[in-house]
Amino acid sequence: MIDSRLVSYRHAILMRELQIAGVKLEDLARAWASLDGKLVHFDEGKTKTIWEDKTGHYAGYVVETEEIIERAIGYARARAEKEKGHQSPD
């Protein structure tokens, strides 16, 4: 069984490391391209215009990473509102 406290602690450390390292959206997109085995295409696309980048990997990963972040923000706000509503009155 997974200890949820340990997982929460690990996630908190990862989020803090993101801040300390100064991770930017493009870093996340690049990491995702790397996981997909498309890092070379991603890096090549960065140096080209959108019209020259025939594979579309750079723009594609950046746009999809933007969408993931936007959705995560929305989910976090909804979770915070839900948690706020479940708090007992003082």
C-alpha atoms as one frame of an Amber mdcrd trajectory, in Angstrom:
protein
   0.000   0.000   0.000   1.273   3.463  -0.892   1.595   5.931   1.962  -0.208
   9.069   0.775   1.872  11.213   3.136   5.058  10.018   1.470   3.622  10.710
  -1.987   2.468  14.187  -0.912   5.921  14.894   0.528   7.591  13.733  -2.702
   5.271  15.953  -4.764   5.995  18.935  -2.525   9.732  18.387  -2.995   9.311
  18.162  -6.774   7.265  21.383  -6.885   9.892  23.151  -4.790  12.660  21.856
  -7.061  10.779  23.264 -10.065  10.817  26.675  -8.408  14.456  26.503  -7.326
  15.615  25.370 -10.762  13.591  28.088 -12.469  11.808  25.618 -14.727  10.029
  27.330 -17.599   7.225  26.121 -19.837   9.696  25.352 -22.606  11.686  23.136
 -20.205   8.549  21.087 -19.520   7.786  20.851 -23.252  11.359  19.742 -23.927
  11.147  17.096 -21.195   7.915  15.798 -22.689   9.491  15.619 -26.155  12.361
  13.702 -24.584   9.952  11.180 -23.035   8.373  10.713 -26.467  11.777  10.169
 -28.083  11.379  13.362 -30.136  13.975  15.577 -28.461  16.089  15.948 -31.607
  13.041  17.073 -33.599  11.987  19.424 -30.796  15.430  21.054 -30.638  15.630
  21.332 -34.434  12.201  22.938 -34.571  13.187  25.580 -32.042  15.628  27.135
 -34.483  13.119  27.227 -37.350  10.107  29.362 -38.075   6.726  27.742 -37.705
   6.609  27.443 -41.499  10.030  25.779 -41.717   9.387  23.282 -38.935   7.850
  20.541 -41.049   7.422  18.105 -38.135   5.794  20.709 -35.886   7.304  19.082
 -32.827   8.539  22.277 -31.173   5.304  24.240 -31.537   3.189  21.162 -30.854
   4.855  20.308 -27.560   4.864  23.953 -26.445   1.157  24.434 -27.219   0.192
  21.161 -25.547   2.287  21.988 -22.483   0.528  25.365 -22.272  -2.798  23.522
 -22.337  -1.708  21.122 -19.603  -0.630  24.017 -17.388  -3.853  25.946 -18.025
  -5.933  22.888 -17.162  -3.859  22.167 -14.061  -4.430  25.732 -12.862  -8.171
  25.328 -13.386  -8.236  21.997 -11.547  -6.173  23.420  -8.684  -8.541  26.373
  -8.324 -11.567  24.062  -8.350  -9.927  21.804  -5.751  -9.111  24.796  -3.546
 -12.712  26.009  -3.748 -14.006  22.536  -2.909 -11.614  22.215   0.039 -12.601
  25.683   1.207 -16.245  24.652   1.184 -15.510  21.561   3.285 -13.749  23.429
   6.088 -15.567  23.471   9.376 -16.512  26.902  10.693 -14.243  28.312  13.390
